[in-house]
Amino acid sequence: MTKRSTIYFEPELHKALRLKAASTERTVSDLVNDAVRQALSEDQEDLAAFAERAAEPTISYEALLDDLKAHGKL
């Protein structure tokens, strides 16, 4: 079951989306659904990566720069 929603696109973006839909023989809805699904999937991957690294020690930006300089990397 699908839900209907109103989305306002910038004119140039809407034109590009319509052209892509026509050239790929897909609907605008299919393209938008796939793009949203991909974005949400990437968010989920990012959150999982953050969770895996939550216990890692942190270092300030200044300390990182000092360490890089001390080891001849800067």
mmCIF file of the N, C-alpha and C atoms, coordinates in Angstrom:
data_MODEL
# 
_entry.id   MODEL 
# 
loop_
_atom_site.group_PDB 
_atom_site.id 
_atom_site.type_symbol 
_atom_site.label_atom_id 
_atom_site.label_alt_id 
_atom_site.label_comp_id 
_atom_site.label_asym_id 
_atom_site.label_entity_id 
_atom_site.label_seq_id 
_atom_site.pdbx_PDB_ins_code 
_atom_site.Cartn_x 
_atom_site.Cartn_y 
_atom_site.Cartn_z 
_atom_site.occupancy 
_atom_site.B_iso_or_equiv 
_atom_site.pdbx_formal_charge 
_atom_site.auth_seq_id 
_atom_site.auth_comp_id 
_atom_site.auth_asym_id 
_atom_site.auth_atom_id 
_atom_site.pdbx_PDB_model_num 
ATOM 1   N N  . MET A 1 1  ? 0.846  -1.175 0.000   1.00 0.00 ? 1  MET A N  1 
ATOM 2   C CA . MET A 1 1  ? 0.000  0.000  0.000   1.00 0.00 ? 1  MET A CA 1 
ATOM 3   C C  . MET A 1 1  ? 0.896  1.244  0.000   1.00 0.00 ? 1  MET A C  1 
ATOM 4   N N  . THR A 1 2  ? 0.602  2.154  -0.846  1.00 0.00 ? 2  THR A N  1 
ATOM 5   C CA . THR A 1 2  ? 1.403  3.372  -0.938  1.00 0.00 ? 2  THR A CA 1 
ATOM 6   C C  . THR A 1 2  ? 0.661  4.535  -0.299  1.00 0.00 ? 2  THR A C  1 
ATOM 7   N N  . LYS A 1 3  ? 1.423  5.551  0.056   1.00 0.00 ? 3  LYS A N  1 
ATOM 8   C CA . LYS A 1 3  ? 0.884  6.791  0.618   1.00 0.00 ? 3  LYS A CA 1 
ATOM 9   C C  . LYS A 1 3  ? 1.188  7.918  -0.343  1.00 0.00 ? 3  LYS A C  1 
ATOM 10  N N  . ARG A 1 4  ? 0.293  8.855  -0.419  1.00 0.00 ? 4  ARG A N  1 
ATOM 11  C CA . ARG A 1 4  ? 0.469  10.004 -1.291  1.00 0.00 ? 4  ARG A CA 1 
ATOM 12  C C  . ARG A 1 4  ? 1.038  11.167 -0.484  1.00 0.00 ? 4  ARG A C  1 
ATOM 13  N N  . SER A 1 5  ? 1.949  11.916 -1.115  1.00 0.00 ? 5  SER A N  1 
ATOM 14  C CA . SER A 1 5  ? 2.556  13.066 -0.465  1.00 0.00 ? 5  SER A CA 1 
ATOM 15  C C  . SER A 1 5  ? 2.832  14.138 -1.512  1.00 0.00 ? 5  SER A C  1 
ATOM 16  N N  . THR A 1 6  ? 2.825  15.372 -1.094  1.00 0.00 ? 6  THR A N  1 
ATOM 17  C CA . THR A 1 6  ? 3.159  16.473 -1.997  1.00 0.00 ? 6  THR A CA 1 
ATOM 18  C C  . THR A 1 6  ? 4.581  16.917 -1.690  1.00 0.00 ? 6  THR A C  1 
ATOM 19  N N  . ILE A 1 7  ? 5.394  16.965 -2.726  1.00 0.00 ? 7  ILE A N  1 
ATOM 20  C CA . ILE A 1 7  ? 6.786  17.379 -2.592  1.00 0.00 ? 7  ILE A CA 1 
ATOM 21  C C  . ILE A 1 7  ? 7.014  18.513 -3.576  1.00 0.00 ? 7  ILE A C  1 
ATOM 22  N N  . TYR A 1 8  ? 7.660  19.571 -3.121  1.00 0.00 ? 8  TYR A N  1 
ATOM 23  C CA . TYR A 1 8  ? 7.957  20.709 -3.981  1.00 0.00 ? 8  TYR A CA 1 
ATOM 24  C C  . TYR A 1 8  ? 9.437  20.669 -4.369  1.00 0.00 ? 8  TYR A C  1 
ATOM 25  N N  . PHE A 1 9  ? 9.695  20.533 -5.662  1.00 0.00 ? 9  PHE A N  1 
ATOM 26  C CA . PHE A 1 9  ? 11.055 20.493 -6.184  1.00 0.00 ? 9  PHE A CA 1 
ATOM 27  C C  . PHE A 1 9  ? 11.416 21.840 -6.798  1.00 0.00 ? 9  PHE A C  1 
ATOM 28  N N  . GLU A 1 10 ? 12.680 22.159 -6.792  1.00 0.00 ? 10 GLU A N  1 
ATOM 29  C CA . GLU A 1 10 ? 13.164 23.297 -7.556  1.00 0.00 ? 10 GLU A CA 1 
ATOM 30  C C  . GLU A 1 10 ? 12.892 22.980 -9.027  1.00 0.00 ? 10 GLU A C  1 
ATOM 31  N N  . PRO A 1 11 ? 12.558 23.972 -9.828  1.00 0.00 ? 11 PRO A N  1 
ATOM 32  C CA . PRO A 1 11 ? 12.185 23.708 -11.226 1.00 0.00 ? 11 PRO A CA 1 
ATOM 33  C C  . PRO A 1 11 ? 13.233 22.901 -12.009 1.00 0.00 ? 11 PRO A C  1 
ATOM 34  N N  . GLU A 1 12 ? 14.491 23.236 -11.855 1.00 0.00 ? 12 GLU A N  1 
ATOM 35  C CA . GLU A 1 12 ? 15.541 22.527 -12.597 1.00 0.00 ? 12 GLU A CA 1 
ATOM 36  C C  . GLU A 1 12 ? 15.649 21.078 -12.138 1.00 0.00 ? 12 GLU A C  1 
ATOM 37  N N  . LEU A 1 13 ? 15.511 20.858 -10.854 1.00 0.00 ? 13 LEU A N  1 
ATOM 38  C CA . LEU A 1 13 ? 15.571 19.507 -10.320 1.00 0.00 ? 13 LEU A CA 1 
ATOM 39  C C  . LEU A 1 13 ? 14.381 18.681 -10.796 1.00 0.00 ? 13 LEU A C  1 
ATOM 40  N N  . HIS A 1 14 ? 13.211 19.292 -10.806 1.00 0.00 ? 14 HIS A N  1 
ATOM 41  C CA . HIS A 1 14 ? 12.014 18.601 -11.277 1.00 0.00 ? 14 HIS A CA 1 
ATOM 42  C C  . HIS A 1 14 ? 12.143 18.218 -12.749 1.00 0.00 ? 14 HIS A C  1 
ATOM 43  N N  . LYS A 1 15 ? 12.681 19.136 -13.553 1.00 0.00 ? 15 LYS A N  1 
ATOM 44  C CA . LYS A 1 15 ? 12.872 18.850 -14.980 1.00 0.00 ? 15 LYS A CA 1 
ATOM 45  C C  . LYS A 1 15 ? 13.839 17.678 -15.158 1.00 0.00 ? 15 LYS A C  1 
ATOM 46  N N  . ALA A 1 16 ? 14.946 17.698 -14.431 1.00 0.00 ? 16 ALA A N  1 
ATOM 47  C CA . ALA A 1 16 ? 15.921 16.612 -14.529 1.00 0.00 ? 16 ALA A CA 1 
ATOM 48  C C  . ALA A 1 16 ? 15.309 15.284 -14.085 1.00 0.00 ? 16 ALA A C  1 
ATOM 49  N N  . LEU A 1 17 ? 14.518 15.329 -13.042 1.00 0.00 ? 17 LEU A N  1 
ATOM 50  C CA . LEU A 1 17 ? 13.873 14.122 -12.539 1.00 0.00 ? 17 LEU A CA 1 
ATOM 51  C C  . LEU A 1 17 ? 12.884 13.563 -13.561 1.00 0.00 ? 17 LEU A C  1 
ATOM 52  N N  . ARG A 1 18 ? 12.098 14.436 -14.175 1.00 0.00 ? 18 ARG A N  1 
ATOM 53  C CA . ARG A 1 18 ? 11.139 13.989 -15.204 1.00 0.00 ? 18 ARG A CA 1 
ATOM 54  C C  . ARG A 1 18 ? 11.867 13.404 -16.407 1.00 0.00 ? 18 ARG A C  1 
ATOM 55  N N  . LEU A 1 19 ? 12.966 14.038 -16.820 1.00 0.00 ? 19 LEU A N  1 
ATOM 56  C CA . LEU A 1 19 ? 13.736 13.523 -17.954 1.00 0.00 ? 19 LEU A CA 1 
ATOM 57  C C  . LEU A 1 19 ? 14.354 12.170 -17.641 1.00 0.00 ? 19 LEU A C  1 
ATOM 58  N N  . LYS A 1 20 ? 14.868 12.024 -16.421 1.00 0.00 ? 20 LYS A N  1 
ATOM 59  C CA . LYS A 1 20 ? 15.450 10.734 -16.039 1.00 0.00 ? 20 LYS A CA 1 
ATOM 60  C C  . LYS A 1 20 ? 14.372 9.663  -15.996 1.00 0.00 ? 20 LYS A C  1 
ATOM 61  N N  . ALA A 1 21 ? 13.220 10.003 -15.451 1.00 0.00 ? 21 ALA A N  1 
ATOM 62  C CA . ALA A 1 21 ? 12.123 9.041  -15.396 1.00 0.00 ? 21 ALA A CA 1 
ATOM 63  C C  . ALA A 1 21 ? 11.752 8.585  -16.807 1.00 0.00 ? 21 ALA A C  1 
ATOM 64  N N  . ALA A 1 22 ? 11.638 9.522  -17.722 1.00 0.00 ? 22 ALA A N  1 
ATOM 65  C CA . ALA A 1 22 ? 11.274 9.179  -19.097 1.00 0.00 ? 22 ALA A CA 1 
ATOM 66  C C  . ALA A 1 22 ? 12.345 8.336  -19.776 1.00 0.00 ? 22 ALA A C  1 
ATOM 67  N N  . SER A 1 23 ? 13.603 8.710  -19.566 1.00 0.00 ? 23 SER A N  1 
ATOM 68  C CA . SER A 1 23 ? 14.689 7.999  -20.255 1.00 0.00 ? 23 SER A CA 1 
ATOM 69  C C  . SER A 1 23 ? 14.945 6.613  -19.675 1.00 0.00 ? 23 SER A C  1 
ATOM 70  N N  . THR A 1 24 ? 14.537 6.380  -18.433 1.00 0.00 ? 24 THR A N  1 
ATOM 71  C CA . THR A 1 24 ? 14.741 5.064  -17.808 1.00 0.00 ? 24 THR A CA 1 
ATOM 72  C C  . THR A 1 24 ? 13.453 4.247  -17.754 1.00 0.00 ? 24 THR A C  1 
ATOM 73  N N  . GLU A 1 25 ? 12.372 4.816  -18.324 1.00 0.00 ? 25 GLU A N  1 
ATOM 74  C CA . GLU A 1 25 ? 11.070 4.161  -18.325 1.00 0.00 ? 25 GLU A CA 1 
ATOM 75  C C  . GLU A 1 25 ? 10.614 3.789  -16.917 1.00 0.00 ? 25 GLU A C  1 
ATOM 76  N N  . ARG A 1 26 ? 10.842 4.711  -16.002 1.00 0.00 ? 26 ARG A N  1 
ATOM 77  C CA . ARG A 1 26 ? 10.412 4.556  -14.607 1.00 0.00 ? 26 ARG A CA 1 
ATOM 78  C C  . ARG A 1 26 ? 9.563  5.772  -14.249 1.00 0.00 ? 26 ARG A C  1 
ATOM 79  N N  . THR A 1 27 ? 8.867  5.690  -13.148 1.00 0.00 ? 27 THR A N  1 
ATOM 80  C CA . THR A 1 27 ? 8.076  6.837  -12.717 1.00 0.00 ? 27 THR A CA 1 
ATOM 81  C C  . THR A 1 27 ? 8.914  7.737  -11.820 1.00 0.00 ? 27 THR A C  1 
ATOM 82  N N  . VAL A 1 28 ? 8.483  8.983  -11.719 1.00 0.00 ? 28 VAL A N  1 
ATOM 83  C CA . VAL A 1 28 ? 9.129  9.911  -10.793 1.00 0.00 ? 28 VAL A CA 1 
ATOM 84  C C  . VAL A 1 28 ? 9.024  9.344  -9.377  1.00 0.00 ? 28 VAL A C  1 
ATOM 85  N N  . SER A 1 29 ? 7.885  8.784  -9.039  1.00 0.00 ? 29 SER A N  1 
ATOM 86  C CA . SER A 1 29 ? 7.701  8.194  -7.703  1.00 0.00 ? 29 SER A CA 1 
ATOM 87  C C  . SER A 1 29 ? 8.717  7.089  -7.442  1.00 0.00 ? 29 SER A C  1 
ATOM 88  N N  . ASP A 1 30 ? 8.968  6.230  -8.433  1.00 0.00 ? 30 ASP A N  1 
ATOM 89  C CA . ASP A 1 30 ? 9.961  5.162  -8.258  1.00 0.00 ? 30 ASP A CA 1 
ATOM 90  C C  . ASP A 1 30 ? 11.343 5.742  -7.990  1.00 0.00 ? 30 ASP A C  1 
ATOM 91  N N  . LEU A 1 31 ? 11.706 6.764  -8.765  1.00 0.00 ? 31 LEU A N  1 
ATOM 92  C CA . LEU A 1 31 ? 13.021 7.377  -8.586  1.00 0.00 ? 31 LEU A CA 1 
ATOM 93  C C  . LEU A 1 31 ? 13.145 8.020  -7.205  1.00 0.00 ? 31 LEU A C  1 
ATOM 94  N N  . VAL A 1 32 ? 12.114 8.735  -6.784  1.00 0.00 ? 32 VAL A N  1 
ATOM 95  C CA . VAL A 1 32 ? 12.154 9.398  -5.478  1.00 0.00 ? 32 VAL A CA 1 
ATOM 96  C C  . VAL A 1 32 ? 12.172 8.362  -4.362  1.00 0.00 ? 32 VAL A C  1 
ATOM 97  N N  . ASN A 1 33 ? 11.342 7.321  -4.461  1.00 0.00 ? 33 ASN A N  1 
ATOM 98  C CA . ASN A 1 33 ? 11.352 6.274  -3.442  1.00 0.00 ? 33 ASN A CA 1 
ATOM 99  C C  . ASN A 1 33 ? 12.722 5.620  -3.327  1.00 0.00 ? 33 ASN A C  1 
ATOM 100 N N  . ASP A 1 34 ? 13.346 5.313  -4.466  1.00 0.00 ? 34 ASP A N  1 
ATOM 101 C CA . ASP A 1 34 ? 14.679 4.705  -4.435  1.00 0.00 ? 34 ASP A CA 1 
ATOM 102 C C  . ASP A 1 34 ? 15.707 5.636  -3.807  1.00 0.00 ? 34 ASP A C  1 
ATOM 103 N N  . ALA A 1 35 ? 15.630 6.928  -4.133  1.00 0.00 ? 35 ALA A N  1 
ATOM 104 C CA . ALA A 1 35 ? 16.584 7.891  -3.577  1.00 0.00 ? 35 ALA A CA 1 
ATOM 105 C C  . ALA A 1 35 ? 16.411 8.027  -2.065  1.00 0.00 ? 35 ALA A C  1 
ATOM 106 N N  . VAL A 1 36 ? 15.182 8.080  -1.601  1.00 0.00 ? 36 VAL A N  1 
ATOM 107 C CA . VAL A 1 36 ? 14.926 8.189  -0.159  1.00 0.00 ? 36 VAL A CA 1 
ATOM 108 C C  . VAL A 1 36 ? 15.366 6.912  0.539   1.00 0.00 ? 36 VAL A C  1 
ATOM 109 N N  . ARG A 1 37 ? 15.051 5.773  -0.047  1.00 0.00 ? 37 ARG A N  1 
ATOM 110 C CA . ARG A 1 37 ? 15.467 4.492  0.533   1.00 0.00 ? 37 ARG A CA 1 
ATOM 111 C C  . ARG A 1 37 ? 16.993 4.428  0.657   1.00 0.00 ? 37 ARG A C  1 
ATOM 112 N N  . GLN A 1 38 ? 17.695 4.869  -0.386  1.00 0.00 ? 38 GLN A N  1 
ATOM 113 C CA . GLN A 1 38 ? 19.165 4.873  -0.367  1.00 0.00 ? 38 GLN A CA 1 
ATOM 114 C C  . GLN A 1 38 ? 19.694 5.799  0.722   1.00 0.00 ? 38 GLN A C  1 
ATOM 115 N N  . ALA A 1 39 ? 19.121 6.990  0.845   1.00 0.00 ? 39 ALA A N  1 
ATOM 116 C CA . ALA A 1 39 ? 19.559 7.946  1.869   1.00 0.00 ? 39 ALA A CA 1 
ATOM 117 C C  . ALA A 1 39 ? 19.340 7.380  3.271   1.00 0.00 ? 39 ALA A C  1 
ATOM 118 N N  . LEU A 1 40 ? 18.199 6.752  3.494   1.00 0.00 ? 40 LEU A N  1 
ATOM 119 C CA . LEU A 1 40 ? 17.924 6.169  4.814   1.00 0.00 ? 40 LEU A CA 1 
ATOM 120 C C  . LEU A 1 40 ? 18.854 5.001  5.107   1.00 0.00 ? 40 LEU A C  1 
ATOM 121 N N  . SER A 1 41 ? 19.168 4.220  4.085   1.00 0.00 ? 41 SER A N  1 
ATOM 122 C CA . SER A 1 41 ? 20.098 3.106  4.254   1.00 0.00 ? 41 SER A CA 1 
ATOM 123 C C  . SER A 1 41 ? 21.492 3.613  4.627   1.00 0.00 ? 41 SER A C  1 
ATOM 124 N N  . GLU A 1 42 ? 21.929 4.689  3.967   1.00 0.00 ? 42 GLU A N  1 
ATOM 125 C CA . GLU A 1 42 ? 23.230 5.278  4.303   1.00 0.00 ? 42 GLU A CA 1 
ATOM 126 C C  . GLU A 1 42 ? 23.232 5.812  5.729   1.00 0.00 ? 42 GLU A C  1 
ATOM 127 N N  . ASP A 1 43 ? 22.132 6.421  6.146   1.00 0.00 ? 43 ASP A N  1 
ATOM 128 C CA . ASP A 1 43 ? 22.027 6.894  7.529   1.00 0.00 ? 43 ASP A CA 1 
ATOM 129 C C  . ASP A 1 43 ? 22.157 5.736  8.507   1.00 0.00 ? 43 ASP A C  1 
ATOM 130 N N  . GLN A 1 44 ? 21.495 4.621  8.203   1.00 0.00 ? 44 GLN A N  1 
ATOM 131 C CA . GLN A 1 44 ? 21.552 3.452  9.068   1.00 0.00 ? 44 GLN A CA 1 
ATOM 132 C C  . GLN A 1 44 ? 22.979 2.910  9.149   1.00 0.00 ? 44 GLN A C  1 
ATOM 133 N N  . GLU A 1 45 ? 23.677 2.868  8.023   1.00 0.00 ? 45 GLU A N  1 
ATOM 134 C CA . GLU A 1 45 ? 25.069 2.423  8.016   1.00 0.00 ? 45 GLU A CA 1 
ATOM 135 C C  . GLU A 1 45 ? 25.945 3.351  8.849   1.00 0.00 ? 45 GLU A C  1 
ATOM 136 N N  . ASP A 1 46 ? 25.732 4.661  8.709   1.00 0.00 ? 46 ASP A N  1 
ATOM 137 C CA . ASP A 1 46 ? 26.509 5.633  9.486   1.00 0.00 ? 46 ASP A CA 1 
ATOM 138 C C  . ASP A 1 46 ? 26.269 5.455  10.981  1.00 0.00 ? 46 ASP A C  1 
ATOM 139 N N  . LEU A 1 47 ? 25.013 5.290  11.373  1.00 0.00 ? 47 LEU A N  1 
ATOM 140 C CA . LEU A 1 47 ? 24.696 5.114  12.791  1.00 0.00 ? 47 LEU A CA 1 
ATOM 141 C C  . LEU A 1 47 ? 25.320 3.840  13.336  1.00 0.00 ? 47 LEU A C  1 
ATOM 142 N N  . ALA A 1 48 ? 25.329 2.778  12.542  1.00 0.00 ? 48 ALA A N  1 
ATOM 143 C CA . ALA A 1 48 ? 25.957 1.523  12.980  1.00 0.00 ? 48 ALA A CA 1 
ATOM 144 C C  . ALA A 1 48 ? 27.464 1.719  13.151  1.00 0.00 ? 48 ALA A C  1 
ATOM 145 N N  . ALA A 1 49 ? 28.080 2.457  12.240  1.00 0.00 ? 49 ALA A N  1 
ATOM 146 C CA . ALA A 1 49 ? 29.525 2.713  12.346  1.00 0.00 ? 49 ALA A CA 1 
ATOM 147 C C  . ALA A 1 49 ? 29.830 3.540  13.586  1.00 0.00 ? 49 ALA A C  1 
ATOM 148 N N  . PHE A 1 50 ? 29.001 4.550  13.866  1.00 0.00 ? 50 PHE A N  1 
ATOM 149 C CA . PHE A 1 50 ? 29.204 5.355  15.075  1.00 0.00 ? 50 PHE A CA 1 
ATOM 150 C C  . PHE A 1 50 ? 29.063 4.498  16.322  1.00 0.00 ? 50 PHE A C  1 
ATOM 151 N N  . ALA A 1 51 ? 28.085 3.615  16.331  1.00 0.00 ? 51 ALA A N  1 
ATOM 152 C CA . ALA A 1 51 ? 27.861 2.748  17.493  1.00 0.00 ? 51 ALA A CA 1 
ATOM 153 C C  . ALA A 1 51 ? 29.057 1.824  17.718  1.00 0.00 ? 51 ALA A C  1 
ATOM 154 N N  . GLU A 1 52 ? 29.619 1.288  16.629  1.00 0.00 ? 52 GLU A N  1 
ATOM 155 C CA . GLU A 1 52 ? 30.782 0.405  16.742  1.00 0.00 ? 52 GLU A CA 1 
ATOM 156 C C  . GLU A 1 52 ? 31.996 1.133  17.318  1.00 0.00 ? 52 GLU A C  1 
ATOM 157 N N  . ARG A 1 53 ? 32.100 2.423  17.043  1.00 0.00 ? 53 ARG A N  1 
ATOM 158 C CA . ARG A 1 53 ? 33.275 3.184  17.465  1.00 0.00 ? 53 ARG A CA 1 
ATOM 159 C C  . ARG A 1 53 ? 33.045 3.991  18.737  1.00 0.00 ? 53 ARG A C  1 
ATOM 160 N N  . ALA A 1 54 ? 31.885 3.834  19.356  1.00 0.00 ? 54 ALA A N  1 
ATOM 161 C CA . ALA A 1 54 ? 31.538 4.645  20.529  1.00 0.00 ? 54 ALA A CA 1 
ATOM 162 C C  . ALA A 1 54 ? 32.534 4.494  21.672  1.00 0.00 ? 54 ALA A C  1 
ATOM 163 N N  . ALA A 1 55 ? 33.126 3.331  21.812  1.00 0.00 ? 55 ALA A N  1 
ATOM 164 C CA . ALA A 1 55 ? 34.047 3.085  22.921  1.00 0.00 ? 55 ALA A CA 1 
ATOM 165 C C  . ALA A 1 55 ? 35.481 3.515  22.620  1.00 0.00 ? 55 ALA A C  1 
ATOM 166 N N  . GLU A 1 56 ? 35.753 3.939  21.403  1.00 0.00 ? 56 GLU A N  1 
ATOM 167 C CA . GLU A 1 56 ? 37.106 4.364  21.061  1.00 0.00 ? 56 GLU A CA 1 
ATOM 168 C C  . GLU A 1 56 ? 37.460 5.653  21.797  1.00 0.00 ? 56 GLU A C  1 
ATOM 169 N N  . PRO A 1 57 ? 38.722 5.803  22.150  1.00 0.00 ? 57 PRO A N  1 
ATOM 170 C CA . PRO A 1 57 ? 39.117 7.052  22.804  1.00 0.00 ? 57 PRO A CA 1 
ATOM 171 C C  . PRO A 1 57 ? 39.020 8.213  21.821  1.00 0.00 ? 57 PRO A C  1 
ATOM 172 N N  . THR A 1 58 ? 38.786 9.389  22.355  1.00 0.00 ? 58 THR A N  1 
ATOM 173 C CA . THR A 1 58 ? 38.699 10.571 21.508  1.00 0.00 ? 58 THR A CA 1 
ATOM 174 C C  . THR A 1 58 ? 39.958 11.409 21.655  1.00 0.00 ? 58 THR A C  1 
ATOM 175 N N  . ILE A 1 59 ? 40.204 12.245 20.670  1.00 0.00 ? 59 ILE A N  1 
ATOM 176 C CA . ILE A 1 59 ? 41.360 13.136 20.688  1.00 0.00 ? 59 ILE A CA 1 
ATOM 177 C C  . ILE A 1 59 ? 40.891 14.467 20.118  1.00 0.00 ? 59 ILE A C  1 
ATOM 178 N N  . SER A 1 60 ? 41.349 15.540 20.691  1.00 0.00 ? 60 SER A N  1 
ATOM 179 C CA . SER A 1 60 ? 40.950 16.854 20.189  1.00 0.00 ? 60 SER A CA 1 
ATOM 180 C C  . SER A 1 60 ? 41.663 17.130 18.870  1.00 0.00 ? 60 SER A C  1 
ATOM 181 N N  . TYR A 1 61 ? 41.131 18.055 18.122  1.00 0.00 ? 61 TYR A N  1 
ATOM 182 C CA . TYR A 1 61 ? 41.730 18.437 16.849  1.00 0.00 ? 61 TYR A CA 1 
ATOM 183 C C  . TYR A 1 61 ? 43.140 18.982 17.067  1.00 0.00 ? 61 TYR A C  1 
ATOM 184 N N  . GLU A 1 62 ? 43.284 19.800 18.102  1.00 0.00 ? 62 GLU A N  1 
ATOM 185 C CA . GLU A 1 62 ? 44.596 20.376 18.399  1.00 0.00 ? 62 GLU A CA 1 
ATOM 186 C C  . GLU A 1 62 ? 45.608 19.285 18.744  1.00 0.00 ? 62 GLU A C  1 
ATOM 187 N N  . ALA A 1 63 ? 45.184 18.305 19.536  1.00 0.00 ? 63 ALA A N  1 
ATOM 188 C CA . ALA A 1 63 ? 46.080 17.208 19.904  1.00 0.00 ? 63 ALA A CA 1 
ATOM 189 C C  . ALA A 1 63 ? 46.449 16.382 18.678  1.00 0.00 ? 63 ALA A C  1 
ATOM 190 N N  . LEU A 1 64 ? 45.505 16.182 17.782  1.00 0.00 ? 64 LEU A N  1 
ATOM 191 C CA . LEU A 1 64 ? 45.785 15.453 16.548  1.00 0.00 ? 64 LEU A CA 1 
ATOM 192 C C  . LEU A 1 64 ? 46.832 16.183 15.722  1.00 0.00 ? 64 LEU A C  1 
ATOM 193 N N  . LEU A 1 65 ? 46.679 17.505 15.576  1.00 0.00 ? 65 LEU A N  1 
ATOM 194 C CA . LEU A 1 65 ? 47.655 18.283 14.821  1.00 0.00 ? 65 LEU A CA 1 
ATOM 195 C C  . LEU A 1 65 ? 49.031 18.225 15.476  1.00 0.00 ? 65 LEU A C  1 
ATOM 196 N N  . ASP A 1 66 ? 49.070 18.327 16.805  1.00 0.00 ? 66 ASP A N  1 
ATOM 197 C CA . ASP A 1 66 ? 50.341 18.234 17.533  1.00 0.00 ? 66 ASP A CA 1 
ATOM 198 C C  . ASP A 1 66 ? 51.000 16.883 17.282  1.00 0.00 ? 66 ASP A C  1 
ATOM 199 N N  . ASP A 1 67 ? 50.210 15.808 17.312  1.00 0.00 ? 67 ASP A N  1 
ATOM 200 C CA . ASP A 1 67 ? 50.732 14.460 17.101  1.00 0.00 ? 67 ASP A CA 1 
ATOM 201 C C  . ASP A 1 67 ? 51.263 14.305 15.671  1.00 0.00 ? 67 ASP A C  1 
ATOM 202 N N  . LEU A 1 68 ? 50.527 14.812 14.702  1.00 0.00 ? 68 LEU A N  1 
ATOM 203 C CA . LEU A 1 68 ? 50.975 14.741 13.315  1.00 0.00 ? 68 LEU A CA 1 
ATOM 204 C C  . LEU A 1 68 ? 52.284 15.501 13.123  1.00 0.00 ? 68 LEU A C  1 
ATOM 205 N N  . LYS A 1 69 ? 52.382 16.676 13.748  1.00 0.00 ? 69 LYS A N  1 
ATOM 206 C CA . LYS A 1 69 ? 53.601 17.468 13.631  1.00 0.00 ? 69 LYS A CA 1 
ATOM 207 C C  . LYS A 1 69 ? 54.771 16.765 14.305  1.00 0.00 ? 69 LYS A C  1 
ATOM 208 N N  . ALA A 1 70 ? 54.515 16.183 15.476  1.00 0.00 ? 70 ALA A N  1 
ATOM 209 C CA . ALA A 1 70 ? 55.564 15.483 16.222  1.00 0.00 ? 70 ALA A CA 1 
ATOM 210 C C  . ALA A 1 70 ? 56.117 14.286 15.443  1.00 0.00 ? 70 ALA A C  1 
ATOM 211 N N  . HIS A 1 71 ? 55.293 13.703 14.610  1.00 0.00 ? 71 HIS A N  1 
ATOM 212 C CA . HIS A 1 71 ? 55.712 12.531 13.836  1.00 0.00 ? 71 HIS A CA 1 
ATOM 213 C C  . HIS A 1 71 ? 56.086 12.874 12.394  1.00 0.00 ? 71 HIS A C  1 
ATOM 214 N N  . GLY A 1 72 ? 56.296 14.161 12.117  1.00 0.00 ? 72 GLY A N  1 
ATOM 215 C CA . GLY A 1 72 ? 56.762 14.602 10.817  1.00 0.00 ? 72 GLY A CA 1 
ATOM 216 C C  . GLY A 1 72 ? 55.730 14.502 9.702   1.00 0.00 ? 72 GLY A C  1 
ATOM 217 N N  . LYS A 1 73 ? 54.487 14.428 10.046  1.00 0.00 ? 73 LYS A N  1 
ATOM 218 C CA . LYS A 1 73 ? 53.445 14.321 9.027   1.00 0.00 ? 73 LYS A CA 1 
ATOM 219 C C  . LYS A 1 73 ? 52.958 15.683 8.556   1.00 0.00 ? 73 LYS A C  1 
ATOM 220 N N  . LEU A 1 74 ? 53.256 16.728 9.305   1.00 0.00 ? 74 LEU A N  1 
ATOM 221 C CA . LEU A 1 74 ? 52.900 18.091 8.914   1.00 0.00 ? 74 LEU A CA 1 
ATOM 222 C C  . LEU A 1 74 ? 54.148 18.932 8.772   1.00 0.00 ? 74 LEU A C  1 
# 
